[in-house]
Amino acid sequence: MKLDVIKLDGGTAGSIELDEALFGLEPRADILHRVVRWQRAKAQAGTHSVLGKSDVSYSTKKIYRQKGTGGARHGSKKAPIFRHGGVYKGPTPRSHAHDLTKKFRALGLRHALSAKAKSGSLVVIEAADMAEAKTALLAKAAKELGWKKVLVIDGASVNENFALAARNLDGIDVLPTMGANVYDILKRDTLVITKAGVEALEARLK
């Protein structure tokens, strides 16, 4: 598939032929869902914790005699049935991550790129370079191009001035090719890829 290439100032810079295997697939929601779930589960801190019966601070003395009280038999105030007692089978620190094969993760990335291309939310720019790290200049360019919530994917490395200018702008995020992922692509309204980024993505996902 062919797509027009633009410059950061809005001018045209020819066109580019995009690989159908990356940008021409029919997006499948089930594949995207599985990859996003894998990403978000891996990012969970998993630090949730409660005090169990062995963690709460109480005397270990039997609270009352076993028989003759007319009440239930109890040995400890730490039991979950009592106020301030330990929690039974509560959450403990753990990892929420689960496995997903490399091939499937790469497939998910291809479907995410195809989803943006199919919806018309994919923009290819010649380069994401700036002579000066001026946030105002980038903000003006983004406004003229109609960018609101965008993810910019560059080549192997990101231009330092462009990254610094984008850092203070709400709605513009910049990633190198190796940082491209399904969740960040789907979260933004527009996906902007440089020509170097397209080449690097094609090399990475073939």
Kinemage of the C-alpha trace (Angstrom):
@kinemage 1
@onewidth
@group {chain A} dominant
@subgroup {mainchain}
@vectorlist {calphas} color= white
{ca met a 1} P 0.000 0.000 0.000
{ca lys a 2} L 1.179 3.506 -0.830
{ca leu a 3} L 0.988 6.457 1.552
{ca asp a 4} L 1.966 10.099 1.148
{ca val a 5} L 4.946 11.321 3.152
{ca ile a 6} L 4.785 14.782 4.724
{ca lys a 7} L 7.301 17.068 6.365
{ca leu a 8} L 7.007 18.439 9.888
{ca asp a 9} L 6.088 21.840 8.447
{ca gly a 10} L 3.178 20.283 6.521
{ca gly a 11} L 4.880 20.150 3.112
{ca thr a 12} L 4.869 17.051 0.922
{ca ala a 13} L 7.879 14.758 0.632
{ca gly a 14} L 6.767 12.185 -1.934
{ca ser a 15} L 5.259 8.824 -1.036
{ca ile a 16} L 6.263 5.508 0.515
{ca glu a 17} L 5.327 1.916 -0.191
{ca leu a 18} L 4.211 0.198 3.020
{ca asp a 19} L 4.553 -3.534 3.542
{ca glu a 20} L 1.117 -5.211 3.347
{ca ala a 21} L 2.242 -7.803 5.910
{ca leu a 22} L 2.607 -5.005 8.481
{ca phe a 23} L 0.079 -2.374 7.465
{ca gly a 24} L -2.435 -4.216 5.306
{ca leu a 25} L -3.834 -6.900 7.625
{ca glu a 26} L -7.472 -7.118 8.667
{ca pro a 27} L -7.208 -6.104 12.373
{ca arg a 28} L -8.415 -8.732 14.827
{ca ala a 29} L -9.690 -7.471 18.163
{ca asp a 30} L -9.010 -10.792 19.925
{ca ile a 31} L -5.295 -10.678 19.071
{ca leu a 32} L -4.991 -7.023 20.130
{ca his a 33} L -6.874 -7.763 23.352
{ca arg a 34} L -4.564 -10.614 24.323
{ca val a 35} L -1.412 -8.580 23.735
{ca val a 36} L -2.752 -5.547 25.638
{ca arg a 37} L -3.760 -7.797 28.555
{ca trp a 38} L -0.249 -9.284 28.579
{ca gln a 39} L 1.306 -5.801 28.599
{ca arg a 40} L -0.905 -4.411 31.352
{ca ala a 41} L -0.573 -7.530 33.527
{ca lys a 42} L 3.213 -7.348 33.242
{ca ala a 43} L 3.119 -3.681 34.281
{ca gln a 44} L 1.096 -4.341 37.461
{ca ala a 45} L 3.104 -3.743 40.618
{ca gly a 46} L 1.615 -6.704 42.484
{ca thr a 47} L 2.493 -5.155 45.861
{ca his a 48} L -0.958 -5.695 47.401
{ca ser a 49} L -0.674 -7.272 50.844
{ca val a 50} L -2.778 -7.903 53.950
{ca leu a 51} L -2.039 -9.201 57.452
{ca gly a 52} L -2.807 -12.875 57.934
{ca lys a 53} L -3.470 -14.691 61.188
{ca ser a 54} L 0.255 -15.077 61.842
{ca asp a 55} L 0.941 -11.381 61.157
{ca val a 56} L -1.505 -9.567 63.464
{ca ser a 57} L -0.337 -8.574 66.924
{ca tyr a 58} L -2.310 -10.274 69.669
{ca ser a 59} L -1.573 -12.486 72.669
{ca thr a 60} L -1.435 -16.199 71.933
{ca lys a 61} L -3.246 -16.979 75.192
{ca lys a 62} L -6.518 -18.877 74.777
{ca ile a 63} L -9.227 -16.211 75.097
{ca tyr a 64} L -11.582 -18.322 77.201
{ca arg a 65} L -12.018 -21.909 78.298
{ca gln a 66} L -12.903 -24.567 75.776
{ca lys a 67} L -16.145 -25.765 77.334
{ca gly a 68} L -18.913 -24.462 79.506
{ca thr a 69} L -19.298 -20.935 78.098
{ca gly a 70} L -22.218 -21.723 75.816
{ca gly a 71} L -20.305 -20.114 72.978
{ca ala a 72} L -18.231 -21.351 70.083
{ca arg a 73} L -14.799 -22.812 70.800
{ca his a 74} L -11.985 -20.365 70.081
{ca gly a 75} L -8.295 -20.426 70.807
{ca ser a 76} L -7.047 -17.115 69.469
{ca lys a 77} L -8.153 -13.520 69.034
{ca lys a 78} L -6.177 -13.561 65.761
{ca ala a 79} L -8.872 -15.622 64.028
{ca pro a 80} L -10.446 -13.950 60.949
{ca ile a 81} L -13.887 -14.043 62.589
{ca phe a 82} L -12.830 -11.408 65.145
{ca arg a 83} L -12.440 -7.681 64.594
{ca his a 84} L -8.813 -6.837 63.805
{ca gly a 85} L -8.123 -10.525 63.258
{ca gly a 86} L -6.004 -11.778 60.384
{ca val a 87} L -7.443 -11.897 56.875
{ca tyr a 88} L -8.079 -15.385 55.526
{ca lys a 89} L -6.397 -16.080 52.161
{ca gly a 90} L -5.949 -12.375 51.420
{ca pro a 91} L -3.760 -10.990 48.605
{ca thr a 92} L -0.003 -11.281 48.950
{ca pro a 93} L 2.768 -9.684 46.848
{ca arg a 94} L 3.112 -11.516 43.538
{ca ser a 95} L 3.757 -11.019 39.854
{ca his a 96} L 0.707 -10.757 37.602
{ca ala a 97} L 2.766 -11.415 34.466
{ca his a 98} L 1.915 -14.325 32.211
{ca asp a 99} L 3.637 -15.740 29.148
{ca leu a 100} L 2.952 -14.784 25.559
{ca thr a 101} L 5.148 -16.029 22.735
{ca lys a 102} L 7.377 -13.656 20.778
{ca lys a 103} L 5.623 -14.592 17.547
{ca phe a 104} L 2.230 -13.685 18.984
{ca arg a 105} L 3.530 -10.372 20.360
{ca ala a 106} L 4.950 -9.512 16.935
{ca leu a 107} L 1.628 -10.482 15.339
{ca gly a 108} L -0.184 -8.173 17.752
{ca leu a 109} L 2.113 -5.287 16.774
{ca arg a 110} L 1.427 -5.928 13.086
{ca his a 111} L -2.333 -5.890 13.745
{ca ala a 112} L -2.034 -2.646 15.743
{ca leu a 113} L -0.170 -0.969 12.854
{ca ser a 114} L -2.758 -2.296 10.405
{ca ala a 115} L -5.608 -1.010 12.589
{ca lys a 116} L -4.183 2.526 12.466
{ca ala a 117} L -3.599 2.298 8.713
{ca lys a 118} L -7.125 1.020 8.047
{ca ser a 119} L -8.765 3.743 10.147
{ca gly a 120} L -6.779 6.464 8.375
{ca ser a 121} L -4.963 7.376 11.588
{ca leu a 122} L -1.488 6.589 10.259
{ca val a 123} L 0.825 9.440 9.206
{ca val a 124} L 4.300 9.030 7.736
{ca ile a 125} L 6.683 11.979 8.081
{ca glu a 126} L 10.057 12.389 6.436
{ca ala a 127} L 11.915 12.917 9.711
{ca ala a 128} L 11.232 13.969 13.305
{ca asp a 129} L 14.179 16.366 13.498
{ca met a 130} L 14.409 19.855 14.967
{ca ala a 131} L 17.316 22.300 14.838
{ca glu a 132} L 16.338 23.660 18.271
{ca ala a 133} L 14.562 22.069 21.217
{ca lys a 134} L 11.719 24.617 21.165
{ca thr a 135} L 8.413 23.356 22.555
{ca ala a 136} L 6.512 26.323 21.061
{ca leu a 137} L 7.687 25.446 17.543
{ca leu a 138} L 6.586 21.821 17.878
{ca ala a 139} L 3.273 22.856 19.447
{ca lys a 140} L 2.591 25.151 16.496
{ca ala a 141} L 3.487 22.430 13.977
{ca ala a 142} L 1.295 19.877 15.777
{ca lys a 143} L -1.645 22.283 15.811
{ca glu a 144} L -1.305 22.993 12.083
{ca leu a 145} L -1.127 19.270 11.339
{ca gly a 146} L -4.163 18.583 13.558
{ca trp a 147} L -2.288 16.330 15.996
{ca lys a 148} L -3.922 16.056 19.432
{ca lys a 149} L -3.137 12.649 20.943
{ca val a 150} L -0.266 11.246 18.910
{ca leu a 151} L 2.497 8.690 19.238
{ca val a 152} L 5.615 9.419 17.185
{ca ile a 153} L 7.770 6.392 16.344
{ca asp a 154} L 11.254 7.201 15.072
{ca gly a 155} L 14.109 4.951 13.923
{ca ala a 156} L 16.723 3.281 16.092
{ca ser a 157} L 17.146 6.494 18.090
{ca val a 158} L 15.063 9.630 18.655
{ca asn a 159} L 16.298 13.101 17.719
{ca glu a 160} L 17.285 14.707 21.029
{ca asn a 161} L 15.898 18.174 20.206
{ca phe a 162} L 12.576 16.706 19.051
{ca ala a 163} L 12.293 14.566 22.205
{ca leu a 164} L 13.047 17.553 24.458
{ca ala a 165} L 10.516 19.746 22.636
{ca ala a 166} L 7.823 17.047 22.881
{ca arg a 167} L 8.475 16.323 26.557
{ca asn a 168} L 6.476 19.322 27.766
{ca leu a 169} L 3.590 18.822 25.336
{ca asp a 170} L 0.538 16.986 26.602
{ca gly a 171} L -0.624 14.513 23.978
{ca ile a 172} L 2.647 13.969 22.095
{ca asp a 173} L 4.739 10.927 22.985
{ca val a 174} L 7.929 9.827 21.240
{ca leu a 175} L 9.409 6.325 21.089
{ca pro a 176} L 12.259 4.664 19.193
{ca thr a 177} L 11.361 1.668 17.036
{ca met a 178} L 12.322 -0.866 19.700
{ca gly a 179} L 9.911 0.816 22.112
{ca ala a 180} L 6.918 0.489 19.768
{ca asn a 181} L 4.172 -1.535 21.447
{ca val a 182} L 0.508 -2.375 20.975
{ca tyr a 183} L -0.869 -0.569 24.045
{ca asp a 184} L 0.784 2.777 23.295
{ca ile a 185} L -0.218 2.604 19.619
{ca leu a 186} L -3.891 1.896 20.362
{ca lys a 187} L -4.072 4.447 23.188
{ca arg a 188} L -3.366 7.388 20.863
{ca asp a 189} L -5.690 8.819 18.220
{ca thr a 190} L -2.928 9.194 15.613
{ca leu a 191} L 0.185 7.161 14.896
{ca val a 192} L 3.059 9.114 13.327
{ca ile a 193} L 6.019 7.149 11.962
{ca thr a 194} L 9.155 8.555 10.372
{ca lys a 195} L 10.552 7.003 7.178
{ca ala a 196} L 13.424 5.619 9.245
{ca gly a 197} L 10.868 4.221 11.679
{ca val a 198} L 8.981 2.432 8.897
{ca glu a 199} L 12.190 0.827 7.635
{ca ala a 200} L 13.205 -0.231 11.153
{ca leu a 201} L 9.736 -1.669 11.897
{ca glu a 202} L 9.766 -3.650 8.662
{ca ala a 203} L 13.218 -5.012 9.525
{ca arg a 204} L 12.114 -5.849 13.095
{ca leu a 205} L 8.832 -7.582 12.214
{ca lys a 206} L 9.784 -9.554 9.102
